[in-house]
Amino acid sequence: MAKIVLGKRPESFKRKVSFPMLDGTTGVIHCEFFYRTKSEFGQLVDEIAEAAAIPASGSPGTISDILGNAVRKNGDYLLKIVKAWDLEDVEVNAENATRFADEIPGGATAIFDAYREGCVEGKLGN
């Protein structure tokens, strides 16, 4: 059994994330996530929600604008939580995170869910 020591936080944690692909297969990506405590995760989600808010005086724009903005925000979120992943010849950076969120939205959602489970519930996940 592992000895529990408070105050000795890990730098990161790893998860294998599985998700359905459009072709009916199952996609798998191994992610190393930045560690956050439960309260730090809450602060991160608050920051993301605030950044995504539409000003009361403004219109959200066209569907293209709305979806494009969502893809960019999802890419930003991936950058804040993913330290490393095992995508072949694809480093974690702003361009690739946004591209992943755009091309494989179900994968991005599965990564977000795995990260939330790790930070909030302390679960191993899938």
Backbone atoms as SQL, in Angstrom:
CREATE TABLE atoms (id INTEGER PRIMARY KEY, chain TEXT, resi INTEGER, resn TEXT, atom TEXT, x REAL, y REAL, z REAL);
INSERT INTO atoms VALUES
  (1, 'A', 1, 'MET', 'N', 0.827, -1.189, 0.000),
  (2, 'A', 1, 'MET', 'CA', 0.000, 0.000, 0.000),
  (3, 'A', 1, 'MET', 'C', 0.867, 1.246, 0.000),
  (4, 'A', 2, 'ALA', 'N', 0.406, 2.243, -0.705),
  (5, 'A', 2, 'ALA', 'CA', 1.127, 3.513, -0.746),
  (6, 'A', 2, 'ALA', 'C', 0.833, 4.306, 0.522),
  (7, 'A', 3, 'LYS', 'N', 1.870, 4.911, 1.058),
  (8, 'A', 3, 'LYS', 'CA', 1.716, 5.746, 2.243),
  (9, 'A', 3, 'LYS', 'C', 1.172, 7.104, 1.810),
  (10, 'A', 4, 'ILE', 'N', 0.178, 7.595, 2.518),
  (11, 'A', 4, 'ILE', 'CA', -0.435, 8.874, 2.194),
  (12, 'A', 4, 'ILE', 'C', 0.312, 9.980, 2.922),
  (13, 'A', 5, 'VAL', 'N', 0.753, 10.983, 2.154),
  (14, 'A', 5, 'VAL', 'CA', 1.472, 12.122, 2.717),
  (15, 'A', 5, 'VAL', 'C', 0.815, 13.394, 2.194),
  (16, 'A', 6, 'LEU', 'N', 0.244, 14.179, 3.092),
  (17, 'A', 6, 'LEU', 'CA', -0.368, 15.438, 2.677),
  (18, 'A', 6, 'LEU', 'C', 0.711, 16.474, 2.395),
  (19, 'A', 7, 'GLY', 'N', 0.446, 17.340, 1.438),
  (20, 'A', 7, 'GLY', 'CA', 1.382, 18.409, 1.106),
  (21, 'A', 7, 'GLY', 'C', 2.451, 18.016, 0.105),
  (22, 'A', 8, 'LYS', 'N', 2.505, 16.754, -0.269),
  (23, 'A', 8, 'LYS', 'CA', 3.495, 16.295, -1.249),
  (24, 'A', 8, 'LYS', 'C', 2.753, 16.008, -2.551),
  (25, 'A', 9, 'ARG', 'N', 2.502, 17.078, -3.287),
  (26, 'A', 9, 'ARG', 'CA', 1.686, 16.955, -4.489),
  (27, 'A', 9, 'ARG', 'C', 2.517, 16.541, -5.690),
  (28, 'A', 10, 'PRO', 'N', 1.948, 15.743, -6.547),
  (29, 'A', 10, 'PRO', 'CA', 2.662, 15.358, -7.768),
  (30, 'A', 10, 'PRO', 'C', 2.682, 16.527, -8.754),
  (31, 'A', 11, 'GLU', 'N', 3.623, 16.516, -9.668),
  (32, 'A', 11, 'GLU', 'CA', 3.684, 17.530, -10.724),
  (33, 'A', 11, 'GLU', 'C', 2.644, 17.225, -11.798),
  (34, 'A', 12, 'SER', 'N', 2.409, 15.930, -12.006),
  (35, 'A', 12, 'SER', 'CA', 1.495, 15.522, -13.070),
  (36, 'A', 12, 'SER', 'C', 0.917, 14.149, -12.749),
  (37, 'A', 13, 'PHE', 'N', -0.059, 13.747, -13.566),
  (38, 'A', 13, 'PHE', 'CA', -0.600, 12.388, -13.487),
  (39, 'A', 13, 'PHE', 'C', -0.959, 11.943, -14.896),
  (40, 'A', 14, 'LYS', 'N', -0.994, 10.635, -15.099),
  (41, 'A', 14, 'LYS', 'CA', -1.213, 10.084, -16.438),
  (42, 'A', 14, 'LYS', 'C', -2.533, 9.327, -16.510),
  (43, 'A', 15, 'ARG', 'N', -3.133, 9.394, -17.679),
  (44, 'A', 15, 'ARG', 'CA', -4.367, 8.665, -17.944),
  (45, 'A', 15, 'ARG', 'C', -4.377, 8.166, -19.384),
  (46, 'A', 16, 'LYS', 'N', -4.968, 7.000, -19.569),
  (47, 'A', 16, 'LYS', 'CA', -5.266, 6.474, -20.906),
  (48, 'A', 16, 'LYS', 'C', -6.708, 6.886, -21.188),
  (49, 'A', 17, 'VAL', 'N', -6.913, 7.631, -22.268),
  (50, 'A', 17, 'VAL', 'CA', -8.241, 8.156, -22.588),
  (51, 'A', 17, 'VAL', 'C', -8.750, 7.474, -23.858),
  (52, 'A', 18, 'SER', 'N', -9.915, 6.865, -23.769),
  (53, 'A', 18, 'SER', 'CA', -10.539, 6.188, -24.915),
  (54, 'A', 18, 'SER', 'C', -11.813, 6.924, -25.298),
  (55, 'A', 19, 'PHE', 'N', -12.114, 6.923, -26.599),
  (56, 'A', 19, 'PHE', 'CA', -13.308, 7.612, -27.077),
  (57, 'A', 19, 'PHE', 'C', -13.705, 7.044, -28.435),
  (58, 'A', 20, 'PRO', 'N', -15.012, 7.082, -28.766),
  (59, 'A', 20, 'PRO', 'CA', -15.463, 6.580, -30.064),
  (60, 'A', 20, 'PRO', 'C', -15.061, 7.532, -31.189),
  (61, 'A', 21, 'MET', 'N', -14.588, 6.959, -32.275),
  (62, 'A', 21, 'MET', 'CA', -14.222, 7.732, -33.463),
  (63, 'A', 21, 'MET', 'C', -15.394, 7.698, -34.448),
  (64, 'A', 22, 'LEU', 'N', -15.401, 8.615, -35.394),
  (65, 'A', 22, 'LEU', 'CA', -16.484, 8.681, -36.378),
  (66, 'A', 22, 'LEU', 'C', -16.592, 7.428, -37.235),
  (67, 'A', 23, 'ASP', 'N', -15.465, 6.736, -37.423),
  (68, 'A', 23, 'ASP', 'CA', -15.485, 5.532, -38.266),
  (69, 'A', 23, 'ASP', 'C', -15.921, 4.278, -37.507),
  (70, 'A', 24, 'GLY', 'N', -16.320, 4.448, -36.239),
  (71, 'A', 24, 'GLY', 'CA', -16.792, 3.317, -35.451),
  (72, 'A', 24, 'GLY', 'C', -15.720, 2.643, -34.616),
  (73, 'A', 25, 'THR', 'N', -14.460, 3.002, -34.818),
  (74, 'A', 25, 'THR', 'CA', -13.380, 2.438, -34.016),
  (75, 'A', 25, 'THR', 'C', -13.260, 3.222, -32.707),
  (76, 'A', 26, 'THR', 'N', -12.388, 2.745, -31.852),
  (77, 'A', 26, 'THR', 'CA', -12.134, 3.429, -30.591),
  (78, 'A', 26, 'THR', 'C', -10.768, 4.091, -30.651),
  (79, 'A', 27, 'GLY', 'N', -10.756, 5.396, -30.441),
  (80, 'A', 27, 'GLY', 'CA', -9.499, 6.129, -30.375),
  (81, 'A', 27, 'GLY', 'C', -8.934, 6.048, -28.969),
  (82, 'A', 28, 'VAL', 'N', -7.624, 5.986, -28.859),
  (83, 'A', 28, 'VAL', 'CA', -6.958, 5.930, -27.560),
  (84, 'A', 28, 'VAL', 'C', -5.801, 6.911, -27.576),
  (85, 'A', 29, 'ILE', 'N', -5.716, 7.722, -26.544),
  (86, 'A', 29, 'ILE', 'CA', -4.600, 8.645, -26.393),
  (87, 'A', 29, 'ILE', 'C', -4.142, 8.591, -24.941),
  (88, 'A', 30, 'HIS', 'N', -2.841, 8.502, -24.749),
  (89, 'A', 30, 'HIS', 'CA', -2.269, 8.528, -23.407),
  (90, 'A', 30, 'HIS', 'C', -1.853, 9.963, -23.126),
  (91, 'A', 31, 'CYS', 'N', -2.383, 10.522, -22.047),
  (92, 'A', 31, 'CYS', 'CA', -2.102, 11.915, -21.690),
  (93, 'A', 31, 'CYS', 'C', -1.390, 11.987, -20.352),
  (94, 'A', 32, 'GLU', 'N', -0.456, 12.907, -20.275),
  (95, 'A', 32, 'GLU', 'CA', 0.109, 13.299, -18.990),
  (96, 'A', 32, 'GLU', 'C', -0.470, 14.668, -18.697),
  (97, 'A', 33, 'PHE', 'N', -1.194, 14.759, -17.588),
  (98, 'A', 33, 'PHE', 'CA', -1.885, 15.986, -17.222),
  (99, 'A', 33, 'PHE', 'C', -1.115, 16.754, -16.151),
  (100, 'A', 34, 'PHE', 'N', -1.239, 18.074, -16.187),
  (101, 'A', 34, 'PHE', 'CA', -0.734, 18.898, -15.097),
  (102, 'A', 34, 'PHE', 'C', -1.618, 18.632, -13.883),
  (103, 'A', 35, 'TYR', 'N', -0.996, 18.425, -12.727),
  (104, 'A', 35, 'TYR', 'CA', -1.759, 18.178, -11.512),
  (105, 'A', 35, 'TYR', 'C', -2.343, 19.483, -10.983),
  (106, 'A', 36, 'ARG', 'N', -3.586, 19.443, -10.572),
  (107, 'A', 36, 'ARG', 'CA', -4.236, 20.541, -9.860),
  (108, 'A', 36, 'ARG', 'C', -5.049, 19.929, -8.722),
  (109, 'A', 37, 'THR', 'N', -5.097, 20.642, -7.598),
  (110, 'A', 37, 'THR', 'CA', -5.977, 20.206, -6.519),
  (111, 'A', 37, 'THR', 'C', -7.420, 20.438, -6.956),
  (112, 'A', 38, 'LYS', 'N', -8.335, 19.935, -6.184),
  (113, 'A', 38, 'LYS', 'CA', -9.751, 20.108, -6.504),
  (114, 'A', 38, 'LYS', 'C', -10.113, 21.594, -6.570),
  (115, 'A', 39, 'SER', 'N', -9.638, 22.382, -5.597),
  (116, 'A', 39, 'SER', 'CA', -9.956, 23.813, -5.596),
  (117, 'A', 39, 'SER', 'C', -9.250, 24.546, -6.736),
  (118, 'A', 40, 'GLU', 'N', -8.038, 24.154, -7.079),
  (119, 'A', 40, 'GLU', 'CA', -7.342, 24.757, -8.223),
  (120, 'A', 40, 'GLU', 'C', -8.063, 24.433, -9.529),
  (121, 'A', 41, 'PHE', 'N', -8.611, 23.224, -9.625),
  (122, 'A', 41, 'PHE', 'CA', -9.391, 22.860, -10.801),
  (123, 'A', 41, 'PHE', 'C', -10.624, 23.757, -10.905),
  (124, 'A', 42, 'GLY', 'N', -11.275, 24.008, -9.786),
  (125, 'A', 42, 'GLY', 'CA', -12.441, 24.898, -9.783),
  (126, 'A', 42, 'GLY', 'C', -12.089, 26.288, -10.275),
  (127, 'A', 43, 'GLN', 'N', -10.934, 26.799, -9.859),
  (128, 'A', 43, 'GLN', 'CA', -10.483, 28.116, -10.321),
  (129, 'A', 43, 'GLN', 'C', -10.242, 28.107, -11.827),
  (130, 'A', 44, 'LEU', 'N', -9.641, 27.034, -12.334),
  (131, 'A', 44, 'LEU', 'CA', -9.390, 26.916, -13.772),
  (132, 'A', 44, 'LEU', 'C', -10.702, 26.930, -14.550),
  (133, 'A', 45, 'VAL', 'N', -11.678, 26.179, -14.088),
  (134, 'A', 45, 'VAL', 'CA', -12.970, 26.127, -14.770),
  (135, 'A', 45, 'VAL', 'C', -13.643, 27.500, -14.733),
  (136, 'A', 46, 'ASP', 'N', -13.534, 28.202, -13.601),
  (137, 'A', 46, 'ASP', 'CA', -14.088, 29.559, -13.518),
  (138, 'A', 46, 'ASP', 'C', -13.442, 30.483, -14.547),
  (139, 'A', 47, 'GLU', 'N', -12.115, 30.405, -14.684),
  (140, 'A', 47, 'GLU', 'CA', -11.396, 31.235, -15.662),
  (141, 'A', 47, 'GLU', 'C', -11.861, 30.925, -17.083),
  (142, 'A', 48, 'ILE', 'N', -12.010, 29.650, -17.384),
  (143, 'A', 48, 'ILE', 'CA', -12.427, 29.241, -18.727),
  (144, 'A', 48, 'ILE', 'C', -13.853, 29.710, -19.009),
  (145, 'A', 49, 'ALA', 'N', -14.738, 29.564, -18.028),
  (146, 'A', 49, 'ALA', 'CA', -16.129, 29.992, -18.206),
  (147, 'A', 49, 'ALA', 'C', -16.208, 31.501, -18.397),
  (148, 'A', 50, 'GLU', 'N', -15.419, 32.234, -17.638),
  (149, 'A', 50, 'GLU', 'CA', -15.412, 33.695, -17.763),
  (150, 'A', 50, 'GLU', 'C', -14.906, 34.122, -19.138),
  (151, 'A', 51, 'ALA', 'N', -13.870, 33.468, -19.621),
  (152, 'A', 51, 'ALA', 'CA', -13.309, 33.805, -20.933),
  (153, 'A', 51, 'ALA', 'C', -14.279, 33.462, -22.059),
  (154, 'A', 52, 'ALA', 'N', -15.127, 32.470, -21.850),
  (155, 'A', 52, 'ALA', 'CA', -16.055, 32.033, -22.893),
  (156, 'A', 52, 'ALA', 'C', -17.368, 32.808, -22.885),
  (157, 'A', 53, 'ALA', 'N', -17.584, 33.610, -21.851),
  (158, 'A', 53, 'ALA', 'CA', -18.855, 34.333, -21.735),
  (159, 'A', 53, 'ALA', 'C', -19.029, 35.338, -22.871),
  (160, 'A', 54, 'ILE', 'N', -20.248, 35.442, -23.342),
  (161, 'A', 54, 'ILE', 'CA', -20.585, 36.406, -24.391),
  (162, 'A', 54, 'ILE', 'C', -21.012, 37.697, -23.700),
  (163, 'A', 55, 'PRO', 'N', -20.432, 38.830, -24.074),
  (164, 'A', 55, 'PRO', 'CA', -20.826, 40.102, -23.461),
  (165, 'A', 55, 'PRO', 'C', -22.328, 40.347, -23.623),
  (166, 'A', 56, 'ALA', 'N', -22.950, 40.917, -22.589),
  (167, 'A', 56, 'ALA', 'CA', -24.392, 41.155, -22.608),
  (168, 'A', 56, 'ALA', 'C', -24.804, 42.031, -23.781),
  (169, 'A', 57, 'SER', 'N', -23.950, 42.947, -24.168),
  (170, 'A', 57, 'SER', 'CA', -24.291, 43.872, -25.246),
  (171, 'A', 57, 'SER', 'C', -24.013, 43.301, -26.634),
  (172, 'A', 58, 'GLY', 'N', -23.291, 42.217, -26.686),
  (173, 'A', 58, 'GLY', 'CA', -22.879, 41.685, -27.985),
  (174, 'A', 58, 'GLY', 'C', -23.691, 40.496, -28.435),
  (175, 'A', 59, 'SER', 'N', -23.631, 40.251, -29.692),
  (176, 'A', 59, 'SER', 'CA', -24.270, 39.089, -30.293),
  (177, 'A', 59, 'SER', 'C', -23.220, 37.990, -30.406),
  (178, 'A', 60, 'PRO', 'N', -23.617, 36.732, -30.242),
  (179, 'A', 60, 'PRO', 'CA', -22.629, 35.661, -30.352),
  (180, 'A', 60, 'PRO', 'C', -22.062, 35.500, -31.759),
  (181, 'A', 61, 'GLY', 'N', -22.761, 36.044, -32.768),
  (182, 'A', 61, 'GLY', 'CA', -22.269, 35.948, -34.141),
  (183, 'A', 61, 'GLY', 'C', -22.901, 34.801, -34.896),
  (184, 'A', 62, 'THR', 'N', -22.265, 34.444, -35.990),
  (185, 'A', 62, 'THR', 'CA', -22.754, 33.361, -36.839),
  (186, 'A', 62, 'THR', 'C', -22.417, 32.010, -36.217),
  (187, 'A', 63, 'ILE', 'N', -23.015, 30.972, -36.743),
  (188, 'A', 63, 'ILE', 'CA', -22.698, 29.614, -36.281),
  (189, 'A', 63, 'ILE', 'C', -21.209, 29.343, -36.476),
  (190, 'A', 64, 'SER', 'N', -20.680, 29.784, -37.605),
  (191, 'A', 64, 'SER', 'CA', -19.250, 29.617, -37.876),
  (192, 'A', 64, 'SER', 'C', -18.411, 30.317, -36.811),
  (193, 'A', 65, 'ASP', 'N', -18.821, 31.526, -36.425),
  (194, 'A', 65, 'ASP', 'CA', -18.113, 32.267, -35.373),
  (195, 'A', 65, 'ASP', 'C', -18.186, 31.524, -34.041),
  (196, 'A', 66, 'ILE', 'N', -19.374, 31.060, -33.709),
  (197, 'A', 66, 'ILE', 'CA', -19.589, 30.374, -32.431),
  (198, 'A', 66, 'ILE', 'C', -18.758, 29.095, -32.357),
  (199, 'A', 67, 'LEU', 'N', -18.819, 28.278, -33.413),
  (200, 'A', 67, 'LEU', 'CA', -18.071, 27.017, -33.408),
  (201, 'A', 67, 'LEU', 'C', -16.566, 27.260, -33.470),
  (202, 'A', 68, 'GLY', 'N', -16.138, 28.235, -34.248),
  (203, 'A', 68, 'GLY', 'CA', -14.715, 28.566, -34.315),
  (204, 'A', 68, 'GLY', 'C', -14.186, 29.029, -32.974),
  (205, 'A', 69, 'ASN', 'N', -14.981, 29.841, -32.276),
  (206, 'A', 69, 'ASN', 'CA', -14.588, 30.309, -30.951),
  (207, 'A', 69, 'ASN', 'C', -14.522, 29.140, -29.969),
  (208, 'A', 70, 'ALA', 'N', -15.491, 28.224, -30.054),
  (209, 'A', 70, 'ALA', 'CA', -15.490, 27.051, -29.174),
  (210, 'A', 70, 'ALA', 'C', -14.256, 26.189, -29.414),
  (211, 'A', 71, 'VAL', 'N', -13.883, 25.999, -30.667),
  (212, 'A', 71, 'VAL', 'CA', -12.688, 25.207, -30.996),
  (213, 'A', 71, 'VAL', 'C', -11.442, 25.866, -30.403),
  (214, 'A', 72, 'ARG', 'N', -11.326, 27.177, -30.556),
  (215, 'A', 72, 'ARG', 'CA', -10.158, 27.891, -29.998),
  (216, 'A', 72, 'ARG', 'C', -10.120, 27.783, -28.475),
  (217, 'A', 73, 'LYS', 'N', -11.269, 27.941, -27.831),
  (218, 'A', 73, 'LYS', 'CA', -11.338, 27.835, -26.368),
  (219, 'A', 73, 'LYS', 'C', -10.994, 26.414, -25.918),
  (220, 'A', 74, 'ASN', 'N', -11.470, 25.408, -26.652),
  (221, 'A', 74, 'ASN', 'CA', -11.128, 24.025, -26.312),
  (222, 'A', 74, 'ASN', 'C', -9.638, 23.770, -26.484),
  (223, 'A', 75, 'GLY', 'N', -9.044, 24.343, -27.528),
  (224, 'A', 75, 'GLY', 'CA', -7.598, 24.237, -27.714),
  (225, 'A', 75, 'GLY', 'C', -6.845, 24.877, -26.560),
  (226, 'A', 76, 'ASP', 'N', -7.308, 26.050, -26.126),
  (227, 'A', 76, 'ASP', 'CA', -6.689, 26.731, -24.979),
  (228, 'A', 76, 'ASP', 'C', -6.788, 25.873, -23.721),
  (229, 'A', 77, 'TYR', 'N', -7.954, 25.260, -23.521),
  (230, 'A', 77, 'TYR', 'CA', -8.170, 24.405, -22.360),
  (231, 'A', 77, 'TYR', 'C', -7.231, 23.201, -22.403),
  (232, 'A', 78, 'LEU', 'N', -7.104, 22.569, -23.566),
  (233, 'A', 78, 'LEU', 'CA', -6.175, 21.443, -23.699),
  (234, 'A', 78, 'LEU', 'C', -4.763, 21.859, -23.310),
  (235, 'A', 79, 'LEU', 'N', -4.340, 23.035, -23.745),
  (236, 'A', 79, 'LEU', 'CA', -2.990, 23.513, -23.411),
  (237, 'A', 79, 'LEU', 'C', -2.796, 23.696, -21.915),
  (238, 'A', 80, 'LYS', 'N', -3.846, 24.070, -21.217),
  (239, 'A', 80, 'LYS', 'CA', -3.742, 24.313, -19.776),
  (240, 'A', 80, 'LYS', 'C', -3.731, 23.031, -18.960),
  (241, 'A', 81, 'ILE', 'N', -4.199, 21.933, -19.552),
  (242, 'A', 81, 'ILE', 'CA', -4.293, 20.701, -18.765),
  (243, 'A', 81, 'ILE', 'C', -3.355, 19.590, -19.223),
  (244, 'A', 82, 'VAL', 'N', -2.998, 19.557, -20.504),
  (245, 'A', 82, 'VAL', 'CA', -2.181, 18.458, -21.039),
  (246, 'A', 82, 'VAL', 'C', -0.710, 18.855, -21.079),
  (247, 'A', 83, 'LYS', 'N', 0.088, 18.111, -20.351),
  (248, 'A', 83, 'LYS', 'CA', 1.540, 18.334, -20.354),
  (249, 'A', 83, 'LYS', 'C', 2.183, 17.599, -21.528),
  (250, 'A', 84, 'ALA', 'N', 1.701, 16.385, -21.795),
  (251, 'A', 84, 'ALA', 'CA', 2.240, 15.564, -22.891),
  (252, 'A', 84, 'ALA', 'C', 1.167, 14.580, -23.336),
  (253, 'A', 85, 'TRP', 'N', 1.293, 14.138, -24.591),
  (254, 'A', 85, 'TRP', 'CA', 0.418, 13.102, -25.129),
  (255, 'A', 85, 'TRP', 'C', 1.208, 12.244, -26.090),
  (256, 'A', 86, 'ASP', 'N', 0.649, 11.109, -26.469),
  (257, 'A', 86, 'ASP', 'CA', 1.393, 10.184, -27.321),
  (258, 'A', 86, 'ASP', 'C', 0.952, 10.229, -28.785),
  (259, 'A', 87, 'LEU', 'N', 0.450, 11.364, -29.247),
  (260, 'A', 87, 'LEU', 'CA', 0.149, 11.498, -30.671),
  (261, 'A', 87, 'LEU', 'C', 1.464, 11.491, -31.432),
  (262, 'A', 88, 'GLU', 'N', 1.555, 10.650, -32.452),
  (263, 'A', 88, 'GLU', 'CA', 2.803, 10.465, -33.187),
  (264, 'A', 88, 'GLU', 'C', 3.211, 11.746, -33.909),
  (265, 'A', 89, 'ASP', 'N', 4.414, 12.222, -33.608),
  (266, 'A', 89, 'ASP', 'CA', 4.995, 13.410, -34.234),
  (267, 'A', 89, 'ASP', 'C', 4.131, 14.660, -34.079),
  (268, 'A', 90, 'VAL', 'N', 3.378, 14.748, -32.988),
  (269, 'A', 90, 'VAL', 'CA', 2.532, 15.915, -32.736),
  (270, 'A', 90, 'VAL', 'C', 2.791, 16.391, -31.311),
  (271, 'A', 91, 'GLU', 'N', 3.536, 17.485, -31.180),
  (272, 'A', 91, 'GLU', 'CA', 3.820, 18.007, -29.845),
  (273, 'A', 91, 'GLU', 'C', 2.619, 18.785, -29.324),
  (274, 'A', 92, 'VAL', 'N', 2.586, 18.973, -28.014),
  (275, 'A', 92, 'VAL', 'CA', 1.521, 19.758, -27.411),
  (276, 'A', 92, 'VAL', 'C', 1.892, 21.233, -27.566),
  (277, 'A', 93, 'ASN', 'N', 1.157, 21.934, -28.414),
  (278, 'A', 93, 'ASN', 'CA', 1.319, 23.382, -28.573),
  (279, 'A', 93, 'ASN', 'C', -0.036, 23.951, -28.980),
  (280, 'A', 94, 'ALA', 'N', -0.127, 25.274, -29.084),
  (281, 'A', 94, 'ALA', 'CA', -1.413, 25.924, -29.358),
  (282, 'A', 94, 'ALA', 'C', -2.024, 25.457, -30.677),
  (283, 'A', 95, 'GLU', 'N', -1.220, 25.399, -31.712),
  (284, 'A', 95, 'GLU', 'CA', -1.732, 25.005, -33.025),
  (285, 'A', 95, 'GLU', 'C', -2.270, 23.575, -33.007),
  (286, 'A', 96, 'ASN', 'N', -1.502, 22.650, -32.437),
  (287, 'A', 96, 'ASN', 'CA', -1.911, 21.245, -32.432),
  (288, 'A', 96, 'ASN', 'C', -3.086, 20.983, -31.488),
  (289, 'A', 97, 'ALA', 'N', -3.128, 21.692, -30.364),
  (290, 'A', 97, 'ALA', 'CA', -4.254, 21.526, -29.442),
  (291, 'A', 97, 'ALA', 'C', -5.549, 21.996, -30.097),
  (292, 'A', 98, 'THR', 'N', -5.484, 23.123, -30.794),
  (293, 'A', 98, 'THR', 'CA', -6.663, 23.637, -31.490),
  (294, 'A', 98, 'THR', 'C', -7.060, 22.709, -32.635),
  (295, 'A', 99, 'ARG', 'N', -6.085, 22.205, -33.348),
  (296, 'A', 99, 'ARG', 'CA', -6.365, 21.280, -34.451),
  (297, 'A', 99, 'ARG', 'C', -7.021, 20.002, -33.928),
  (298, 'A', 100, 'PHE', 'N', -6.504, 19.475, -32.808),
  (299, 'A', 100, 'PHE', 'CA', -7.093, 18.278, -32.207),
  (300, 'A', 100, 'PHE', 'C', -8.550, 18.546, -31.819),
  (301, 'A', 101, 'ALA', 'N', -8.806, 19.681, -31.157),
  (302, 'A', 101, 'ALA', 'CA', -10.166, 20.024, -30.738),
  (303, 'A', 101, 'ALA', 'C', -11.101, 20.172, -31.935),
  (304, 'A', 102, 'ASP', 'N', -10.573, 20.641, -33.061),
  (305, 'A', 102, 'ASP', 'CA', -11.373, 20.846, -34.266),
  (306, 'A', 102, 'ASP', 'C', -11.634, 19.533, -35.005),
  (307, 'A', 103, 'GLU', 'N', -10.592, 18.721, -35.165),
  (308, 'A', 103, 'GLU', 'CA', -10.701, 17.496, -35.960),
  (309, 'A', 103, 'GLU', 'C', -11.275, 16.311, -35.184),
  (310, 'A', 104, 'ILE', 'N', -11.041, 16.287, -33.874),
  (311, 'A', 104, 'ILE', 'CA', -11.488, 15.145, -33.062),
  (312, 'A', 104, 'ILE', 'C', -12.194, 15.681, -31.811),
  (313, 'A', 105, 'PRO', 'N', -13.353, 16.325, -31.991),
  (314, 'A', 105, 'PRO', 'CA', -14.026, 16.946, -30.849),
  (315, 'A', 105, 'PRO', 'C', -14.411, 15.953, -29.753),
  (316, 'A', 106, 'GLY', 'N', -14.767, 14.725, -30.132),
  (317, 'A', 106, 'GLY', 'CA', -15.088, 13.713, -29.126),
  (318, 'A', 106, 'GLY', 'C', -13.875, 13.332, -28.293),
  (319, 'A', 107, 'GLY', 'N', -12.701, 13.360, -28.910),
  (320, 'A', 107, 'GLY', 'CA', -11.463, 13.086, -28.186),
  (321, 'A', 107, 'GLY', 'C', -11.152, 14.189, -27.192),
  (322, 'A', 108, 'ALA', 'N', -11.374, 15.431, -27.615),
  (323, 'A', 108, 'ALA', 'CA', -11.138, 16.563, -26.710),
  (324, 'A', 108, 'ALA', 'C', -12.069, 16.470, -25.506),
  (325, 'A', 109, 'THR', 'N', -13.333, 16.169, -25.755),
  (326, 'A', 109, 'THR', 'CA', -14.296, 16.039, -24.660),
  (327, 'A', 109, 'THR', 'C', -13.899, 14.909, -23.711),
  (328, 'A', 110, 'ALA', 'N', -13.441, 13.795, -24.246),
  (329, 'A', 110, 'ALA', 'CA', -13.012, 12.669, -23.408),
  (330, 'A', 110, 'ALA', 'C', -11.795, 13.057, -22.564),
  (331, 'A', 111, 'ILE', 'N', -10.885, 13.836, -23.130),
  (332, 'A', 111, 'ILE', 'CA', -9.716, 14.308, -22.378),
  (333, 'A', 111, 'ILE', 'C', -10.174, 15.225, -21.246),
  (334, 'A', 112, 'PHE', 'N', -11.102, 16.143, -21.538),
  (335, 'A', 112, 'PHE', 'CA', -11.620, 17.038, -20.495),
  (336, 'A', 112, 'PHE', 'C', -12.253, 16.233, -19.366),
  (337, 'A', 113, 'ASP', 'N', -13.040, 15.216, -19.725),
  (338, 'A', 113, 'ASP', 'CA', -13.706, 14.389, -18.716),
  (339, 'A', 113, 'ASP', 'C', -12.697, 13.617, -17.866),
  (340, 'A', 114, 'ALA', 'N', -11.671, 13.061, -18.505),
  (341, 'A', 114, 'ALA', 'CA', -10.645, 12.310, -17.767),
  (342, 'A', 114, 'ALA', 'C', -9.900, 13.227, -16.803),
  (343, 'A', 115, 'TYR', 'N', -9.624, 14.447, -17.241),
  (344, 'A', 115, 'TYR', 'CA', -8.923, 15.407, -16.380),
  (345, 'A', 115, 'TYR', 'C', -9.799, 15.797, -15.189),
  (346, 'A', 116, 'ARG', 'N', -11.064, 16.077, -15.457),
  (347, 'A', 116, 'ARG', 'CA', -11.982, 16.434, -14.377),
  (348, 'A', 116, 'ARG', 'C', -12.082, 15.295, -13.360),
  (349, 'A', 117, 'GLU', 'N', -12.228, 14.067, -13.847),
  (350, 'A', 117, 'GLU', 'CA', -12.313, 12.924, -12.939),
  (351, 'A', 117, 'GLU', 'C', -11.054, 12.793, -12.092),
  (352, 'A', 118, 'GLY', 'N', -9.897, 13.023, -12.705),
  (353, 'A', 118, 'GLY', 'CA', -8.647, 12.929, -11.957),
  (354, 'A', 118, 'GLY', 'C', -8.533, 13.992, -10.881),
  (355, 'A', 119, 'CYS', 'N', -8.893, 15.229, -11.215),
  (356, 'A', 119, 'CYS', 'CA', -8.747, 16.344, -10.272),
  (357, 'A', 119, 'CYS', 'C', -9.847, 16.393, -9.218),
  (358, 'A', 120, 'VAL', 'N', -11.074, 16.130, -9.630),
  (359, 'A', 120, 'VAL', 'CA', -12.216, 16.312, -8.739),
  (360, 'A', 120, 'VAL', 'C', -12.555, 15.046, -7.966),
  (361, 'A', 121, 'GLU', 'N', -12.484, 13.908, -8.644),
  (362, 'A', 121, 'GLU', 'CA', -12.893, 12.665, -8.010),
  (363, 'A', 121, 'GLU', 'C', -11.717, 11.782, -7.610),
  (364, 'A', 122, 'GLY', 'N', -10.541, 12.090, -8.124),
  (365, 'A', 122, 'GLY', 'CA', -9.371, 11.280, -7.808),
  (366, 'A', 122, 'GLY', 'C', -9.451, 9.881, -8.379),
  (367, 'A', 123, 'LYS', 'N', -10.238, 9.719, -9.449),
  (368, 'A', 123, 'LYS', 'CA', -10.431, 8.401, -10.046),
  (369, 'A', 123, 'LYS', 'C', -9.394, 8.128, -11.115),
  (370, 'A', 124, 'LEU', 'N', -9.112, 6.856, -11.296),
  (371, 'A', 124, 'LEU', 'CA', -8.227, 6.438, -12.374),
  (372, 'A', 124, 'LEU', 'C', -8.877, 6.658, -13.720),
  (373, 'A', 125, 'GLY', 'N', -10.189, 6.539, -13.806),
  (374, 'A', 125, 'GLY', 'CA', -10.889, 6.772, -15.078),
  (375, 'A', 125, 'GLY', 'C', -10.930, 5.528, -15.921),
  (376, 'A', 126, 'ASN', 'N', -10.952, 5.733, -17.287),
  (377, 'A', 126, 'ASN', 'CA', -11.090, 4.578, -18.168),
  (378, 'A', 126, 'ASN', 'C', -9.728, 4.059, -18.421);
